[in-house]
Amino acid sequence: MKLLSSYTLGPLTLPHRILMAPMTRNRAPGTVPTDMMKIYYRQRASAGLIITEATQVDPMGQGYPATPGIHSEEQVKAWRKITDTVHEADGRIFLQLWHVGRISHPSFHDGAPSVAPSALTPEGKTFTASGDMVPFEEPRALKTSEIPDIVEQFRHGAACAKAAGFDGVEVHGANGYLLDQFMQSGTNHRTDRYGGSVQNRARLLLEVTDAVVEEWGSDRVGVRLSPGGTFNDMHDADPHETWGYAAEELAQRDLAYVHTVEQELDDGTTASALIRSAYEGTHIVCGGYDRASGEEALQQGRADLVAYARLFLANPDLPKRFAENAPLNEWDESTFYGGDAEGYIDYPTLEDISAKQ
Ligand SMILES: Cc1cc2nc3c(=O)[nH]c(=O)nc-3n(C[C@H](O)[C@H](O)[C@H](O)COP(=O)(O)O)c2cc1C
């Protein structure tokens, strides 16, 4: 199987192509990674590459309770324990760099409104810092003069990730968070050089990517995109133009990879096909894949690597299970976000199961 064949990702050699996708688990009280997170990631160190849960680069970039940050010394020290343990277990780990933009609530930032490209309130409800669900409040449009600060926050997060011993970083440009909010025409009504044309809407994503590349070198930086994504009340008038341009620009930067969240666009094109047509570098796909469909994506050349989220959450030894075509544990959605060890570090490996029999 191609899924089981090794792959050279920049300076890294991946033993196979089965990656762990980024997953927010809300188990970092006070935004500092814990020893339980260390166990969770170590259990999954057999991934070709672990991409961590989204991690805010600044307190303004937080929008959910107990998500970890990567901006303070305390957080760097705590992440260091995690990267050390993953490396001891012969694993590789990238950190996902995150700013939620408008998908937040003032309670996360001492009452200050969330920031966004434009003052457009998302439909629906959001979490407060104490975990209640309340309607979104109107975000504040960032001034043009404030945008360099956002770029600096990502740069600082990238530098902190380096100090914490990661193998690289992934810029979160997907799923309706700040960089995606700038990209998509539905959330970006700006009239300055960060709004309007596709070149302007993609500018922040590209400036952030370039700043992060300055910290890391291009071959240790990936970017996640969700072409046509509507999660978090998102909309774009012309997904082919928007992500086609972004992919072409990213292709010129010789990155470690572009990581596409799979979905079908209104015209029936898949997100992965859209990106592949404009991006020849390493392409990761994620979203709804299993062993067979992941293999098919590789065979068809739509992707070079496949990331699994829920299957990895529930199967810490997923690569071994795919190699042996073994049965899989089922995931329990009720323990995805927040809570304790249950549904986090207690999913059994094949070895655990056979030891019990
Ligand atoms: C519990 C959970 C948390 C997630 N958190 C993140 C995240 O922090 N960053 C991100 O880019 N995607 C996140 N996602 C999306 C996944 O990375 C992935 O795109 C999605 O689950 C589809 O993949 P799957 O079918 O393999 O589960 C999350 C998904 C789940 C289930």
The ligand as an SDF file (V2000), in Angstrom:
LIG
                    3D

 31 33  0  0  0  0  0  0  0  0999 V2000
  -12.3870   16.9080   18.1110 C   0  0  0  0  0  0  0  0  0  0  0  0
  -11.9620   17.6550   16.8660 C   0  0  0  0  0  0  0  0  0  0  0  0
  -11.1900   18.7900   16.9870 C   0  0  0  0  0  0  0  0  0  0  0  0
  -10.7380   19.4640   15.8510 C   0  0  0  0  0  0  0  0  0  0  0  0
   -9.8840   20.5310   15.9940 N   0  0  0  0  0  0  0  0  0  0  0  0
   -9.2660   21.0570   14.9180 C   0  0  0  0  0  0  0  0  0  0  0  0
   -8.2140   21.9860   15.0650 C   0  0  0  0  0  0  0  0  0  0  0  0
   -7.7970   22.3300   16.1740 O   0  0  0  0  0  0  0  0  0  0  0  0
   -7.6480   22.4850   13.9420 N   0  0  0  0  0  0  0  0  0  0  0  0
   -8.0750   22.1220   12.6920 C   0  0  0  0  0  0  0  0  0  0  0  0
   -7.5280   22.6090   11.7050 O   0  0  0  0  0  0  0  0  0  0  0  0
   -9.0490   21.2080   12.5260 N   0  0  0  0  0  0  0  0  0  0  0  0
   -9.6380   20.6470   13.5930 C   0  0  0  0  0  0  0  0  0  0  0  0
  -10.5800   19.6590   13.4380 N   0  0  0  0  0  0  0  0  0  0  0  0
  -10.8930   19.1740   12.0820 C   0  0  0  0  0  0  0  0  0  0  0  0
  -10.0640   17.9390   11.7770 C   0  0  0  0  0  0  0  0  0  0  0  0
   -8.6780   18.2300   11.6970 O   0  0  0  0  0  0  0  0  0  0  0  0
  -10.5090   17.2860   10.4410 C   0  0  0  0  0  0  0  0  0  0  0  0
  -10.3710   18.2180    9.4030 O   0  0  0  0  0  0  0  0  0  0  0  0
  -11.9520   16.7730   10.4990 C   0  0  0  0  0  0  0  0  0  0  0  0
  -12.2180   16.1130   11.7210 O   0  0  0  0  0  0  0  0  0  0  0  0
  -12.2450   15.7820    9.3790 C   0  0  0  0  0  0  0  0  0  0  0  0
  -11.3270   14.7050    9.4290 O   0  0  0  0  0  0  0  0  0  0  0  0
  -11.7520   13.2060    9.9010 P   0  0  0  0  0  0  0  0  0  0  0  0
  -12.9000   12.7890    9.0150 O   0  0  0  0  0  0  0  0  0  0  0  0
  -10.5190   12.3770    9.6710 O   0  0  0  0  0  0  0  0  0  0  0  0
  -12.1770   13.2800   11.3340 O   0  0  0  0  0  0  0  0  0  0  0  0
  -11.0900   18.9970   14.5530 C   0  0  0  0  0  0  0  0  0  0  0  0
  -11.9130   17.8700   14.4500 C   0  0  0  0  0  0  0  0  0  0  0  0
  -12.3300   17.1890   15.5750 C   0  0  0  0  0  0  0  0  0  0  0  0
  -13.1580   15.9320   15.4190 C   0  0  0  0  0  0  0  0  0  0  0  0
  1  2  1  0
  2  3  1  0
  2 30  2  0
  3  4  2  0
  4  5  1  0
  4 28  1  0
  5  6  2  0
  6  7  1  0
  6 13  1  0
  7  8  2  0
  7  9  1  0
  9 10  1  0
 10 11  2  0
 10 12  1  0
 12 13  2  0
 13 14  1  0
 14 15  1  0
 14 28  1  0
 15 16  1  0
 16 17  1  0
 16 18  1  0
 18 19  1  0
 18 20  1  0
 20 21  1  0
 20 22  1  0
 22 23  1  0
 23 24  1  0
 24 25  2  0
 24 26  1  0
 24 27  1  0
 28 29  2  0
 29 30  1  0
 30 31  1  0
M  END
$$$$
